[in-house]
């Protein structure tokens, strides 16, 4: 699976002012698409919980 395979997914992202969120947007743009964010959160843990509930996908640091 590549990043491009995720272009149609609903993304759960960190706040757009977060440096990592900016990085994710840049990486997606470099892969040829603009991510569709359905939620912006402050904490990665919140995003992980939302993914577990099937609300979308997220990219986070390891």
ChimeraX attribute file (.defattr): number of C-alpha atoms within 10 A of each C-alpha:
attribute: neighborCount
match mode: 1-to-1
recipient: residues
	/A:1	5
	/A:2	7
	/A:3	12
	/A:4	13
	/A:5	9
	/A:6	14
	/A:7	16
	/A:8	11
	/A:9	14
	/A:10	16
	/A:11	21
	/A:12	24
	/A:13	29
	/A:14	24
	/A:15	15
	/A:16	16
	/A:17	9
	/A:18	12
	/A:19	11
	/A:20	16
	/A:21	17
	/A:22	14
	/A:23	12
	/A:24	19
	/A:25	19
	/A:26	15
	/A:27	15
	/A:28	16
	/A:29	13
	/A:30	12
	/A:31	14
	/A:32	12
	/A:33	16
	/A:34	15
	/A:35	20
	/A:36	14
	/A:37	17
	/A:38	13
	/A:39	16
	/A:40	15
	/A:41	14
	/A:42	13
	/A:43	11
	/A:44	16
	/A:45	11
	/A:46	15
	/A:47	24
	/A:48	18
	/A:49	11
	/A:50	16
	/A:51	15
	/A:52	11
	/A:53	9
	/A:54	9
	/A:55	16
	/A:56	18
	/A:57	19
	/A:58	19
	/A:59	15
	/A:60	14
	/A:61	5
	/A:62	3
